[in-house]
Each structure stands twice: as C-alpha cells, then as structure tokens.
Amino acid sequence: MINKNEVDIAYDIAPSMYVTEGEPITEIIRLREAADILGKSVSGSVLYKAKTVELVMTGNRTKDNPNPLLMPTWKITLQNDNDGFLYDFYIDAGSGALGGYVRYKNN
C-alpha cells in the first residue's frame, strides 16, 4: 500500500547518489500536459502504443550539481511495433522538460 510522505519503492540508486533536502514541490504538471509535451516531441510518422505511466522520483545530478535533489518525473512507456522496442520517456513534472528516453527490446 502506498503511504503519504513515504517512498513507495526505490531502485537503481547508486551509493554515490546522496539526496539533499530542498524546497517543497507544491505543484506538478498534469499527466495530460506531459502527454502533450511527449506528443510534440516524438516522430509523427511512427505510431506508438502507450504501455504504462508512472510518477517517479529521479535525481537531477549534473556536472555543476553533484548533490542531486529528487524531482518528480513522469515516466511514460511507449511501444513501437515497427522496431519491436519499448521507450521510457522521462518528463520533469515540475518544469515540463523532456529529460530523455531509454530504448530497450520488448521481450
């Protein structure tokens, strides 16, 4: 069961990823807005099937920011039947910026 103000699940967090406390995040973009951002970013000539959507927390580590803050991020998984791959797209739920994607084989 998911409890308010508690981490539901954590994975793929490297020991070097220490989290510092930042300002509270009081507003995020709606899922519909995240889907619109993604729709404008992916190729219009490819038909994707939506598989899953999750609101996850990701670290915003950069060269200039070695101590990341955890940020709410929309993770949208799409399937492309043309190439047989799944794509996980990450959209910052605070700013609406598309943070990138991961492509992997659909087994």
Secondary structure, 3 states (H helix, E strand, C coil): CCCCCCCCCCCCCCCCCCCCCCCCCCCCCCHHHHHHHHHHHCCCCCCEEEEEEEEEEEECCCCCCCCCCEEEEEEEEEEECCCCEEEEEEEECCCCCEEEEEEEECC
